[in-house]
Amino acid sequence: MSLLSPSSPWIKAMPVVFVLIWSTGFIVARYGMPHAPPFSFLLVRYALSVFCFLIWIACARVPWPRDRAQWLHLGLAGVLMHAGYLGGVWAAVKAGMGSGLSSLIVGFQPVLTAIWLSWSLRGSEQAGVTSRQWTGLLLGFVGLLWVVWRKLTLGSAMDHVTPVNMALAMGALFSITVGTLYQKRFVQPCDVRTANTVQLLAALAVTLPLAWSEPDAIEWNLESMGAMAWAVLGLTLGGSSLLFILIQRGAAASVTSLMFMVPPTTAILAWLLFGETITAATVAGTALTAWGVSLVVRPARR
């Protein structure tokens, strides 16, 4: 990746490709839920992903991070961005939340990121949340509440909101937000393959006791194996690696600004594959949320 020019078509397309891949994660969670407990599935996913990365690293002879502090930073970022984020999303979907709503909730990452950056830069020329950002934040929350209210009153048995799955989804939102900011702040430039391996090993260690506590085992069939294959090859080796590269190259803002496209994409996929209802209220709430988030993350005019 370091050999590619920042103006190359591949570099420019990376955020869009990442969002397209990332949107399928919620579909994979819903697709595999009937056949696997969430943490057991993730445990196997992490283990297979580490195995694939180790083969890749051995063939390419990629150097490992030499600084012990970087191992710790990578490990903590991995716990937040893999174990915390994926574990929260998968557990929320397992608890009955629809994939469209779960993606909408974690799609608020750009809002939290913008607010945090504004607060952390207080005292500088870029400090403060502008009136436009506050307007976007309000619109985004109104859109989310619009969709959540429909789920509370009209949601089906496999697409409803409870305090448990809402708490799990919110935990996933905070994990991916803090993990992204932490990685950008503390993780030094390094090879994406070894960095991802360290992160996945940390996530595996945290997920292991949670998987052991689950009473059910994974039911291996065509659907669960297909979900696992895409989760490892597409989402982890592809999506997670793209996310790491984008943050490392300083393009985290580009990814954040495109995150609001994940909920509509996921909603369409969930409608096509699972028949999840898309009503006028869902469309309006999602559109309002997307508009609000875009107002928050849009760069100020100079």
Residue frames relative to the residue before (quaternion, step in Angstrom):
aa qw qx qy qz dx dy dz
M 1.0000 0.0000 0.0000 0.0000 0.00 0.00 0.00
S 0.6246 0.5564 -0.3460 0.4249 3.58 1.06 -0.68
L 0.6376 0.5358 -0.3290 0.4451 3.60 1.21 -0.42
L 0.6085 0.5638 -0.3559 0.4304 3.60 1.21 -0.28
S 0.4718 -0.6600 0.5101 0.2855 3.54 -1.07 0.78
P 0.5591 -0.6142 0.4286 0.3556 3.62 -1.02 0.72
S 0.6921 0.4659 -0.2790 0.4754 3.59 1.19 -0.48
S 0.4295 0.7111 -0.4649 0.3061 3.60 1.25 0.04
P 0.6134 -0.5754 0.3844 0.3806 3.62 -1.09 0.62
W 0.6364 0.5427 -0.3411 0.4291 3.60 0.99 -0.75
I 0.6536 0.5017 -0.3173 0.4696 3.58 0.94 -0.86
K 0.6685 0.5009 -0.3028 0.4587 3.58 0.94 -0.86
A 0.7063 0.4666 -0.2617 0.4636 3.59 1.06 -0.73
M 0.4710 0.7235 -0.4233 0.2749 3.60 1.20 -0.38
P 0.6668 0.4898 -0.3417 0.4457 3.68 0.81 -0.78
V 0.6596 0.5050 -0.3141 0.4596 3.58 0.97 -0.82
V 0.6475 0.5082 -0.3132 0.4737 3.57 0.95 -0.89
F 0.6328 0.5402 -0.3317 0.4447 3.56 0.99 -0.83
V 0.6743 0.4959 -0.3014 0.4567 3.60 0.86 -0.94
L 0.6374 0.5287 -0.3298 0.4532 3.59 0.98 -0.79
I 0.6684 0.4725 -0.2937 0.4936 3.57 0.99 -0.85
W 0.6609 0.5363 -0.3117 0.4225 3.57 0.90 -0.97
S 0.6178 0.5689 -0.3451 0.4191 3.58 1.05 -0.71
T 0.6502 0.5333 -0.3231 0.4341 3.59 1.08 -0.63
G 0.5070 0.6667 -0.4272 0.3406 3.60 1.19 -0.31
F 0.6620 0.4935 -0.3088 0.4721 3.58 0.98 -0.78
I 0.6236 0.5237 -0.3341 0.4746 3.59 1.12 -0.63
V 0.6311 0.5225 -0.3290 0.4696 3.58 0.99 -0.81
A 0.6341 0.5306 -0.3338 0.4528 3.58 0.98 -0.83
R 0.6871 0.4632 -0.2826 0.4831 3.59 0.88 -0.91
Y 0.6505 0.5365 -0.3144 0.4361 3.59 1.03 -0.79
G 0.7560 0.3967 -0.2118 0.4756 3.57 0.99 -0.82
M 0.4788 0.7207 -0.4186 0.2760 3.59 1.20 -0.36
P 0.6800 0.4972 -0.3385 0.4192 3.65 0.81 -0.79
H 0.7620 0.3995 -0.1847 0.4750 3.59 1.16 -0.45
A 0.8078 0.2073 -0.0958 0.5434 3.62 1.17 -0.13
P 0.4543 -0.6243 0.5499 0.3187 3.57 -1.10 0.66
P 0.6099 -0.6229 0.3328 0.3595 3.61 -0.91 0.81
F 0.7410 0.4238 -0.2574 0.4530 3.60 0.72 -0.98
S 0.6018 0.5369 -0.3632 0.4665 3.60 1.11 -0.53
F 0.6365 0.5170 -0.3223 0.4729 3.56 1.01 -0.82
L 0.6817 0.4847 -0.2916 0.4640 3.57 0.88 -0.93
L 0.6107 0.5560 -0.3546 0.4383 3.58 1.03 -0.70
V 0.6700 0.4708 -0.2912 0.4947 3.57 0.91 -0.91
R 0.6228 0.5449 -0.3374 0.4488 3.58 1.01 -0.77
Y 0.6672 0.4887 -0.3074 0.4707 3.60 0.88 -0.89
A 0.6645 0.5154 -0.3121 0.4420 3.59 0.91 -0.92
L 0.6801 0.4716 -0.2952 0.4775 3.60 0.90 -0.88
S 0.6342 0.5270 -0.3337 0.4569 3.58 1.04 -0.72
V 0.6320 0.5146 -0.3279 0.4777 3.59 0.99 -0.80
F 0.6361 0.5319 -0.3253 0.4545 3.59 0.96 -0.86
C 0.6723 0.4872 -0.2978 0.4711 3.60 0.91 -0.90
F 0.6594 0.5029 -0.3145 0.4619 3.57 0.94 -0.83
L 0.6416 0.5279 -0.3372 0.4426 3.60 0.96 -0.79
I 0.6276 0.5090 -0.3357 0.4841 3.60 1.03 -0.72
W 0.6517 0.5172 -0.3022 0.4652 3.57 0.96 -0.89
I 0.6649 0.5050 -0.2961 0.4639 3.57 0.95 -0.90
A 0.6634 0.5042 -0.3096 0.4580 3.58 0.95 -0.86
C 0.6693 0.4946 -0.3052 0.4628 3.60 0.96 -0.80
A 0.7430 0.3983 -0.2159 0.4926 3.58 0.98 -0.87
R 0.2979 -0.7775 0.4971 0.2442 3.59 1.30 -0.25
V 0.1755 0.8107 -0.5270 0.1850 3.52 0.86 1.06
P 0.4296 -0.7042 0.4942 0.2745 3.64 -0.89 0.83
W 0.4043 -0.6914 0.5489 0.2393 3.54 -1.18 0.65
P 0.6090 -0.5229 0.4197 0.4238 3.62 -1.16 0.36
R 0.3214 -0.7800 0.5128 0.1594 3.58 -0.84 0.96
D 0.6516 0.5201 -0.3047 0.4606 3.54 1.15 -0.59
R 0.4532 -0.7005 0.4791 0.2728 3.58 -0.76 1.04
A 0.6120 0.5540 -0.3520 0.4412 3.57 1.07 -0.70
Q 0.6439 0.5227 -0.3291 0.4516 3.60 1.03 -0.72
W 0.5931 0.5441 -0.3589 0.4726 3.58 1.11 -0.63
L 0.6687 0.4915 -0.2998 0.4705 3.58 0.96 -0.86
H 0.6557 0.5013 -0.3174 0.4669 3.59 0.94 -0.84
L 0.6546 0.5017 -0.3102 0.4728 3.58 0.95 -0.85
G 0.6504 0.5298 -0.3162 0.4431 3.56 0.98 -0.83
L 0.6746 0.4808 -0.2998 0.4732 3.57 0.91 -0.89
A 0.6356 0.5109 -0.3278 0.4770 3.59 0.99 -0.78
G 0.6465 0.5263 -0.3165 0.4526 3.58 1.02 -0.75
V 0.6263 0.5270 -0.3354 0.4663 3.58 1.02 -0.77
L 0.6927 0.4734 -0.2794 0.4669 3.59 0.94 -0.88
M 0.7782 0.4012 -0.1930 0.4429 3.58 0.75 -1.10
H 0.7296 0.3527 -0.2312 0.5384 3.59 1.20 -0.37
A 0.7620 0.3727 -0.2230 0.4804 3.59 0.47 -1.18
G 0.7189 0.4508 -0.2654 0.4578 3.59 0.80 -0.97
Y 0.7128 0.4513 -0.2611 0.4692 3.55 0.81 -1.00
L 0.7330 0.4149 -0.2532 0.4758 3.60 0.64 -1.08
G 0.6354 0.5356 -0.3363 0.4431 3.57 0.99 -0.79
G 0.6632 0.5054 -0.3051 0.4601 3.58 0.99 -0.82
V 0.6643 0.5004 -0.3054 0.4637 3.58 0.92 -0.90
W 0.6875 0.4852 -0.2922 0.4545 3.59 0.81 -0.98
A 0.6668 0.4882 -0.3125 0.4685 3.58 0.94 -0.83
A 0.6291 0.5306 -0.3385 0.4562 3.61 1.05 -0.71
V 0.6622 0.4865 -0.3037 0.4822 3.59 0.95 -0.87
K 0.6329 0.5236 -0.3288 0.4660 3.59 1.01 -0.77
A 0.6904 0.4706 -0.2695 0.4789 3.59 1.11 -0.70
G 0.7213 -0.4972 0.2303 0.4237 3.59 1.25 0.29
M 0.5274 0.6311 -0.4272 0.3755 3.59 1.20 -0.11
G 0.4821 -0.6727 0.4828 0.2860 3.58 -0.96 0.86
S 0.5922 -0.5945 0.4114 0.3557 3.56 -1.15 0.62
G 0.6195 0.5495 -0.3500 0.4378 3.59 1.07 -0.64
L 0.6871 0.4697 -0.2821 0.4772 3.59 0.91 -0.90
S 0.6410 0.5219 -0.3380 0.4500 3.60 0.95 -0.79
S 0.6612 0.4857 -0.3132 0.4783 3.59 0.99 -0.73
L 0.6129 0.5470 -0.3468 0.4525 3.57 1.11 -0.65
I 0.6603 0.5115 -0.3120 0.4528 3.59 0.94 -0.85
V 0.7219 0.4081 -0.2625 0.4933 3.59 0.76 -0.96
G 0.5372 0.6156 -0.3992 0.4160 3.58 1.28 -0.18
F 0.5533 0.5956 -0.3979 0.4252 3.58 1.28 -0.03
Q 0.3385 0.7593 -0.4901 0.2620 3.58 1.24 0.14
P 0.6520 0.5124 -0.3515 0.4344 3.66 0.85 -0.76
V 0.6269 0.5365 -0.3442 0.4480 3.59 1.05 -0.72
L 0.6834 0.4743 -0.2896 0.4735 3.57 0.83 -0.96
T 0.6379 0.5281 -0.3283 0.4544 3.57 1.01 -0.81
A 0.6668 0.5013 -0.3069 0.4583 3.57 0.90 -0.88
I 0.6567 0.5010 -0.3167 0.4663 3.58 0.94 -0.83
W 0.6554 0.5074 -0.3170 0.4609 3.58 0.94 -0.83
L 0.6648 0.4958 -0.3116 0.4638 3.58 0.88 -0.88
S 0.6380 0.5213 -0.3302 0.4605 3.57 1.01 -0.75
W 0.6733 0.4843 -0.2947 0.4746 3.56 0.98 -0.85
S 0.6860 0.4955 -0.2948 0.4437 3.59 0.90 -0.87
L 0.7056 0.4296 -0.2536 0.5031 3.58 1.21 -0.49
R 0.3164 0.7587 -0.5186 0.2353 3.59 1.21 0.29
G 0.7312 0.3760 -0.3018 0.4825 3.54 -0.98 0.82
S 0.6697 0.4408 -0.3003 0.5167 3.57 1.26 -0.27
E 0.7117 -0.4488 0.3199 0.4355 3.55 -1.29 0.04
Q 0.7154 0.4396 -0.2480 0.4832 3.59 1.18 -0.54
A 0.4194 0.7514 -0.4426 0.2522 3.57 1.29 0.07
G 0.7385 0.4531 -0.3114 0.3904 3.50 -1.35 0.34
V 0.3804 -0.6782 0.5800 0.2427 3.51 -1.25 0.63
T 0.3776 -0.7478 0.5027 0.2133 3.58 -0.65 1.09
S 0.6559 -0.5053 0.3825 0.4100 3.53 -1.29 0.31
R 0.6144 0.5421 -0.3459 0.4572 3.59 1.10 -0.66
Q 0.6584 0.5007 -0.3120 0.4674 3.61 1.00 -0.81
W 0.6417 0.5064 -0.3335 0.4696 3.59 0.98 -0.76
T 0.6200 0.5275 -0.3375 0.4727 3.58 1.05 -0.72
G 0.6639 0.5003 -0.2996 0.4682 3.58 0.95 -0.87
L 0.6321 0.5307 -0.3280 0.4596 3.56 1.01 -0.79
L 0.6591 0.5013 -0.3051 0.4704 3.58 0.95 -0.87
L 0.6599 0.5038 -0.3089 0.4641 3.59 0.92 -0.89
G 0.6462 0.5332 -0.3221 0.4409 3.57 0.98 -0.81
F 0.6860 0.4679 -0.2911 0.4751 3.57 0.91 -0.87
V 0.6113 0.5313 -0.3571 0.4653 3.60 1.05 -0.65
G 0.6523 0.5124 -0.3124 0.4630 3.58 0.99 -0.83
L 0.6478 0.5096 -0.3172 0.4690 3.57 0.98 -0.83
L 0.6684 0.4941 -0.3079 0.4629 3.59 0.88 -0.91
W 0.5888 0.5751 -0.3589 0.4401 3.57 1.10 -0.68
V 0.6988 0.4494 -0.2652 0.4893 3.56 0.87 -0.97
V 0.6588 0.5144 -0.3196 0.4464 3.60 0.89 -0.90
W 0.6386 0.5355 -0.3395 0.4360 3.60 0.96 -0.80
R 0.6306 0.5160 -0.3328 0.4747 3.58 1.02 -0.73
K 0.6491 0.5112 -0.3237 0.4610 3.58 0.99 -0.81
L 0.6502 0.5293 -0.3230 0.4391 3.58 0.99 -0.80
T 0.7725 0.3749 -0.1897 0.4761 3.57 0.98 -0.81
L 0.8210 0.2333 -0.0865 0.5138 3.58 1.01 -0.79
G 0.4265 0.7388 -0.4521 0.2604 3.60 1.23 -0.07
S 0.4626 -0.6716 0.5073 0.2785 3.55 -1.15 0.66
A 0.7273 -0.4280 0.2993 0.4453 3.56 -1.30 0.00
M 0.7487 0.3446 -0.2036 0.5284 3.58 1.15 -0.55
D 0.7468 0.3045 -0.1932 0.5587 3.61 1.21 0.32
H 0.4522 0.6723 -0.4614 0.3616 3.58 0.53 1.15
V 0.4353 -0.6923 0.5237 0.2390 3.54 -1.32 0.39
T 0.0079 0.7585 -0.6514 0.0180 3.53 -1.01 0.92
P 0.6504 -0.5015 0.3651 0.4383 3.62 -1.16 0.26
V 0.6422 0.5422 -0.3297 0.4301 3.59 1.04 -0.73
N 0.7454 0.3916 -0.2595 0.4729 3.59 0.64 -1.04
M 0.5896 0.5431 -0.3831 0.4590 3.62 1.14 -0.43
A 0.6471 0.5084 -0.3197 0.4697 3.60 0.99 -0.80
L 0.6445 0.5152 -0.3209 0.4650 3.60 1.01 -0.77
A 0.6669 0.4935 -0.3020 0.4695 3.58 0.95 -0.84
M 0.6506 0.5010 -0.3152 0.4758 3.58 1.00 -0.76
G 0.6182 0.5311 -0.3389 0.4700 3.58 1.10 -0.69
A 0.6323 0.5152 -0.3279 0.4767 3.58 1.05 -0.74
L 0.6302 0.5410 -0.3299 0.4486 3.60 1.00 -0.81
F 0.6968 0.4552 -0.2824 0.4770 3.59 0.82 -0.93
S 0.6275 0.5483 -0.3437 0.4329 3.60 1.03 -0.70
I 0.6978 0.4524 -0.2856 0.4762 3.61 0.83 -0.93
T 0.6367 0.5254 -0.3370 0.4528 3.60 1.06 -0.67
V 0.6967 0.4510 -0.2726 0.4868 3.58 0.80 -0.99
G 0.6449 0.5337 -0.3278 0.4380 3.59 0.98 -0.80
T 0.6520 0.5081 -0.3166 0.4653 3.58 0.98 -0.83
L 0.6759 0.4831 -0.2919 0.4738 3.59 0.89 -0.91
Y 0.6507 0.5175 -0.3181 0.4557 3.58 0.98 -0.83
Q 0.6637 0.5014 -0.3129 0.4584 3.58 0.90 -0.89
K 0.6497 0.5159 -0.3168 0.4597 3.56 0.97 -0.84
R 0.7133 0.4716 -0.2566 0.4505 3.58 0.99 -0.81
F 0.8398 0.2756 -0.0965 0.4577 3.60 0.78 -0.98
V 0.6671 0.5012 -0.3237 0.4462 3.63 1.04 -0.58
Q 0.3242 -0.7553 0.5438 0.1697 3.55 -0.72 1.11
P 0.6530 -0.5094 0.3697 0.4212 3.62 -1.20 0.41
C 0.1766 0.7557 -0.6102 0.1592 3.55 -0.87 1.01
D 0.6751 -0.4907 0.3482 0.4268 3.56 -1.27 0.18
V 0.5139 -0.6836 0.4310 0.2877 3.53 -0.88 1.01
R 0.6414 0.5499 -0.3390 0.4139 3.63 1.02 -0.67
T 0.6987 0.4278 -0.2748 0.5033 3.58 0.86 -0.90
A 0.6261 0.5377 -0.3450 0.4470 3.59 1.02 -0.74
N 0.6647 0.4951 -0.3034 0.4701 3.58 0.91 -0.87
T 0.6261 0.5419 -0.3386 0.4469 3.58 1.03 -0.74
V 0.6514 0.4992 -0.3139 0.4774 3.58 0.93 -0.86
Q 0.6589 0.5093 -0.3127 0.4568 3.58 0.93 -0.85
L 0.6783 0.4931 -0.2935 0.4589 3.57 0.95 -0.86
L 0.6142 0.5374 -0.3483 0.4612 3.59 1.06 -0.67
A 0.6486 0.4990 -0.3182 0.4787 3.59 1.00 -0.78
A 0.6522 0.5057 -0.3098 0.4721 3.59 0.98 -0.84
L 0.6242 0.5424 -0.3293 0.4558 3.58 1.03 -0.79
A 0.6619 0.5142 -0.3107 0.4482 3.59 0.92 -0.90
V 0.6777 0.4761 -0.2937 0.4772 3.60 1.01 -0.77
T 0.6932 0.4933 -0.2742 0.4484 3.59 1.01 -0.81
L 0.5390 0.6720 -0.3945 0.3199 3.59 1.11 -0.64
P 0.7161 0.4198 -0.3019 0.4688 3.69 0.66 -0.86
L 0.6139 0.5399 -0.3545 0.4538 3.60 1.11 -0.57
A 0.6510 0.5033 -0.3126 0.4745 3.57 1.03 -0.76
W 0.6352 0.5336 -0.3296 0.4507 3.60 1.00 -0.77
S 0.6780 0.5061 -0.2964 0.4430 3.60 1.06 -0.67
E 0.5687 0.5950 -0.3918 0.4111 3.60 1.23 -0.22
P 0.4304 -0.7442 0.4455 0.2499 3.61 -0.74 0.99
D 0.7272 0.4336 -0.2462 0.4718 3.59 1.04 -0.67
A 0.3614 -0.7067 0.5673 0.2194 3.54 -1.29 0.47
I 0.6047 -0.5496 0.4264 0.3880 3.55 -1.28 0.31
E 0.2658 -0.7371 0.6022 0.1529 3.55 -0.96 0.91
W 0.2003 -0.8198 0.5284 0.0927 3.55 -0.27 1.28
N 0.2096 0.7327 -0.6225 0.1780 3.54 -0.72 1.16
L 0.7684 -0.3638 0.2382 0.4695 3.56 -1.28 -0.10
E 0.6739 0.5016 -0.3064 0.4476 3.59 0.94 -0.83
S 0.6970 0.4632 -0.2865 0.4664 3.59 0.82 -0.94
M 0.6553 0.4957 -0.3242 0.4687 3.61 1.00 -0.71
G 0.6367 0.5138 -0.3310 0.4702 3.59 1.05 -0.69
A 0.6448 0.5103 -0.3165 0.4730 3.57 1.00 -0.82
M 0.6571 0.5049 -0.3123 0.4646 3.58 0.99 -0.82
A 0.6466 0.5294 -0.3296 0.4393 3.60 0.91 -0.85
W 0.6951 0.4466 -0.2873 0.4846 3.59 0.89 -0.88
A 0.6109 0.5571 -0.3540 0.4372 3.60 1.05 -0.70
V 0.6982 0.4529 -0.2683 0.4852 3.59 1.00 -0.84
L 0.7771 0.3809 -0.1985 0.4600 3.56 0.61 -1.17
G 0.7556 0.3947 -0.2243 0.4722 3.59 0.84 -0.91
L 0.7764 0.3860 -0.2033 0.4548 3.55 0.67 -1.12
T 0.7498 0.3840 -0.2381 0.4834 3.60 0.78 -0.94
L 0.7370 0.3937 -0.2460 0.4913 3.59 0.62 -1.07
G 0.7315 0.3984 -0.2328 0.5019 3.59 1.09 -0.66
G 0.7753 0.3906 -0.2116 0.4489 3.58 0.41 -1.25
S 0.6945 0.4651 -0.2898 0.4662 3.60 0.80 -0.96
S 0.6372 0.5163 -0.3325 0.4658 3.57 1.03 -0.71
L 0.6388 0.5125 -0.3257 0.4725 3.59 0.99 -0.77
L 0.6402 0.5213 -0.3312 0.4569 3.59 0.95 -0.81
F 0.6526 0.5076 -0.3180 0.4640 3.59 0.92 -0.86
I 0.6652 0.5053 -0.3065 0.4563 3.59 0.91 -0.93
L 0.6628 0.5144 -0.3129 0.4452 3.58 0.91 -0.88
I 0.6546 0.4871 -0.3123 0.4866 3.58 0.96 -0.82
Q 0.6632 0.5212 -0.3045 0.4425 3.58 0.95 -0.90
R 0.7134 0.4452 -0.2480 0.4811 3.56 1.04 -0.77
G 0.5637 -0.6292 0.3795 0.3773 3.56 1.25 0.07
A 0.5465 0.6264 -0.3903 0.3956 3.59 1.26 0.30
A 0.2716 0.7893 -0.5141 0.1972 3.59 1.16 0.43
A 0.6159 0.5521 -0.3520 0.4381 3.58 1.07 -0.68
S 0.6307 0.5298 -0.3325 0.4593 3.58 1.05 -0.73
V 0.6471 0.5001 -0.3185 0.4792 3.58 0.98 -0.84
T 0.6568 0.5231 -0.3160 0.4418 3.57 0.89 -0.92
S 0.6773 0.5001 -0.3022 0.4469 3.58 0.92 -0.88
L 0.6979 0.4482 -0.2724 0.4877 3.60 1.18 -0.47
M 0.4717 0.7077 -0.4330 0.2988 3.59 1.24 -0.26
F 0.6223 0.5591 -0.3625 0.4109 3.58 1.05 -0.60
M 0.5899 0.5616 -0.3744 0.4432 3.60 1.26 -0.11
V 0.5191 0.6617 -0.4115 0.3512 3.59 1.24 -0.30
P 0.6778 0.4994 -0.3355 0.4226 3.68 0.73 -0.86
P 0.6739 0.4673 -0.3396 0.4607 3.68 0.78 -0.76
T 0.6435 0.5201 -0.3272 0.4564 3.58 0.99 -0.81
T 0.6653 0.4957 -0.2989 0.4715 3.56 0.95 -0.89
A 0.6344 0.5397 -0.3333 0.4418 3.60 0.98 -0.83
I 0.6528 0.5027 -0.3144 0.4716 3.58 0.98 -0.83
L 0.6628 0.4973 -0.3076 0.4677 3.59 0.93 -0.88
A 0.6544 0.5081 -0.3150 0.4629 3.60 0.98 -0.83
W 0.6327 0.5189 -0.3282 0.4719 3.59 1.08 -0.70
L 0.6828 0.4906 -0.2898 0.4574 3.58 0.94 -0.87
L 0.7730 0.3925 -0.1943 0.4590 3.58 0.86 -0.96
F 0.8240 0.2357 -0.0865 0.5080 3.59 0.92 -0.89
G 0.4629 -0.7011 0.4405 0.3164 3.58 1.22 -0.07
E 0.2739 0.7574 -0.5442 0.2350 3.61 1.13 0.53
T 0.5168 -0.6925 0.4185 0.2797 3.54 -0.86 1.04
I 0.0778 -0.7435 0.6617 0.0565 3.53 -1.09 0.83
T 0.0516 -0.8079 0.5867 -0.0188 3.55 -0.31 1.30
A 0.6982 -0.4358 0.3495 0.4477 3.53 -1.33 0.05
A 0.6350 0.5268 -0.3324 0.4569 3.59 1.05 -0.74
T 0.6357 0.5255 -0.3308 0.4586 3.59 1.01 -0.77
V 0.6657 0.4972 -0.2998 0.4687 3.55 0.92 -0.94
A 0.6781 0.4914 -0.2987 0.4577 3.58 0.89 -0.93
G 0.6673 0.5005 -0.3070 0.4581 3.59 0.93 -0.86
T 0.6554 0.5023 -0.3098 0.4713 3.57 0.99 -0.83
A 0.6575 0.5064 -0.3114 0.4629 3.57 0.96 -0.85
L 0.6500 0.5118 -0.3143 0.4656 3.57 1.00 -0.82
T 0.6365 0.5173 -0.3197 0.4744 3.56 1.03 -0.80
A 0.6558 0.5105 -0.3121 0.4603 3.58 0.90 -0.90
W 0.6507 0.5113 -0.3127 0.4663 3.56 0.98 -0.83
G 0.6640 0.5126 -0.3054 0.4507 3.57 0.92 -0.90
V 0.6670 0.4916 -0.3057 0.4691 3.57 0.91 -0.91
S 0.6392 0.5286 -0.3374 0.4452 3.58 0.98 -0.77
L 0.6312 0.5216 -0.3329 0.4676 3.59 1.07 -0.66
V 0.6548 0.5182 -0.3173 0.4495 3.57 1.04 -0.74
V 0.7895 0.3686 -0.1759 0.4581 3.57 0.78 -1.02
R 0.4947 0.6625 -0.4435 0.3460 3.61 1.22 -0.21
P 0.4711 -0.6795 0.4713 0.3070 3.63 -0.80 0.92
A 0.5054 -0.6461 0.4811 0.3092 3.52 -1.10 0.73
R 0.4904 -0.6546 0.4885 0.3039 3.54 -1.09 0.73
R 0.3345 -0.7357 0.5566 0.1925 3.53 -1.01 0.88
